[in-house]
């Protein structure tokens, strides 16, 4: 497992990625697929939000969770990552250079990104 954390200014967009919405399950979990060798996640904050990263929805966090309010970037080489977002209204998420659009407006949301 490779995890890289840096400030948003250090990252370049991945041009060969394609983010695609798959489905909503349990009213607060969205599943997306993405192409590419890694999953690069950029977080841009308008406020505060609890964030952690897991390999499965109810698994243990693989990146320490906490309330974040400054822009962050992460890179994972797992086949799937679930982002536990405590306040979707306070954070914009970009995956491999593509902005993720929340398919439902619920405050607390689990977003699973699966590599194809």
Secondary structure in CASP SS format (residue, H / E / C, confidence):
PFRMAT SS
TARGET T0000
AUTHOR 0000-0000-0000
METHOD secondary structure of the structure
MODEL  1
X C 1.00
X C 1.00
X E 1.00
X E 1.00
X E 1.00
X E 1.00
X C 1.00
X H 1.00
X H 1.00
X H 1.00
X C 1.00
X C 1.00
X C 1.00
X C 1.00
X C 1.00
X C 1.00
X C 1.00
X C 1.00
X E 1.00
X E 1.00
X E 1.00
X E 1.00
X E 1.00
X E 1.00
X E 1.00
X C 1.00
X C 1.00
X C 1.00
X E 1.00
X E 1.00
X E 1.00
X E 1.00
X E 1.00
X E 1.00
X C 1.00
X C 1.00
X C 1.00
X C 1.00
X E 1.00
X E 1.00
X E 1.00
X E 1.00
X E 1.00
X E 1.00
X E 1.00
X C 1.00
X C 1.00
X C 1.00
X E 1.00
X E 1.00
X E 1.00
X E 1.00
X E 1.00
X E 1.00
X C 1.00
X C 1.00
X C 1.00
X C 1.00
X C 1.00
X C 1.00
X E 1.00
X E 1.00
X E 1.00
X E 1.00
X E 1.00
X E 1.00
X E 1.00
X E 1.00
X C 1.00
X C 1.00
X C 1.00
X E 1.00
X E 1.00
X E 1.00
X E 1.00
X E 1.00
X C 1.00
X C 1.00
X C 1.00
X E 1.00
X E 1.00
X E 1.00
X E 1.00
X E 1.00
X E 1.00
X C 1.00
X C 1.00
X H 1.00
X H 1.00
X H 1.00
X E 1.00
X E 1.00
X E 1.00
X E 1.00
X E 1.00
X C 1.00
X C 1.00
X E 1.00
X E 1.00
X C 1.00
X C 1.00
X C 1.00
X C 1.00
X C 1.00
X C 1.00
X C 1.00
X C 1.00
X C 1.00
X E 1.00
X E 1.00
X E 1.00
X E 1.00
X E 1.00
X E 1.00
X E 1.00
X C 1.00
END
